[in-house]
Amino acid sequence: MNVRPHPRHAIALLAVALCWSGAAAAAAASSEAKAAYVQAKDSAAAIYKTARAQCDAITGNPKDVCIEEAKAARVRAEEEAGAYYKNTLKAYTASRMKIASANYDLDKAKCGALAGNDKDVCVSQAKATLVATQADAKADRKAIEARSDARDDKRTAQYKVALEKCDAFAGAAKDSCVAAAKTQFGK
């Protein structure tokens, strides 16, 4: 089964993952999260082993496709679990890249049943899909980083304005104003 998420869904998943609160991010590093990650990897390995064994009953190109489907499903499960556990933009991007590569291998195996120009076109289409998926993953990462940088720049500018307003005060009032600005803008 070759199911790929729509690129907008992948972006939404990345955005949701990056919007976790500090408490949720801390919980992701907890022992329960690690246990869930290990369980997901173990489950993926067991499902792969079962699926791979079923492929042994098949011969020829359908067997190659069956094996690649099992591998792609395992890679997807392991990579998604790992990215969720690590909960970083880098991990989500790397996960998408590895899943795209596994899907490419599957697509190439499907092309094995064809011959001549049809096979060449099929392989070219598989490569184009890989390149497009990887480009989308990189672009999404850059877009998220750019939004994060813009948000940081805006906060810094607002903090400077708040500090400038504090210059109207003196003594304890100014100290209180500066402390409030630092608290408000996380400085």
Residue pairs with C-beta under 8 A, 6 or more apart in sequence:
1 69
1 73
2 69
2 72
2 103
2 106
2 107
4 103
4 133
5 13
7 136
7 140
10 96
10 136
10 137
10 140
11 140
13 92
14 89
14 92
14 140
14 141
14 144
15 144
17 83
17 84
17 87
17 92
18 89
18 144
18 148
20 28
20 87
25 87
27 33
28 84
28 85
28 87
33 85
34 85
36 81
36 85
37 81
37 82
37 84
37 85
40 77
40 78
40 80
40 81
41 77
41 78
41 81
41 82
43 77
44 73
44 74
44 77
44 78
44 81
45 74
47 73
47 74
47 77
48 70
48 71
48 73
48 74
51 66
51 69
51 70
51 73
52 67
52 70
54 66
55 63
55 66
55 67
55 70
56 63
58 66
61 109
61 112
61 113
62 113
64 109
64 112
65 106
65 109
65 110
65 112
65 113
67 109
68 102
68 105
68 106
68 108
68 109
68 110
69 106
71 102
71 105
71 106
72 99
72 102
72 103
72 105
72 106
75 98
75 99
75 101
75 102
76 99
76 102
79 94
79 95
79 96
79 98
79 99
80 95
80 99
82 91
82 95
83 91
83 92
83 94
83 95
89 141
89 144
89 145
90 141
92 141
93 137
93 138
93 140
93 141
96 133
96 134
96 136
96 137
97 134
97 137
100 130
100 133
100 134
100 137
101 130
103 129
103 130
103 133
104 126
104 127
104 129
104 130
107 122
107 125
107 126
107 129
107 130
108 123
108 126
110 122
110 126
111 119
111 122
111 123
111 126
112 119
114 122
155 185
155 186
156 185
158 185
159 181
159 184
159 185
159 187
162 177
162 180
162 181
162 184
162 185
163 178
163 181
165 177
165 181
166 174
166 177
166 178
166 181
167 174
169 176
169 177
181 187
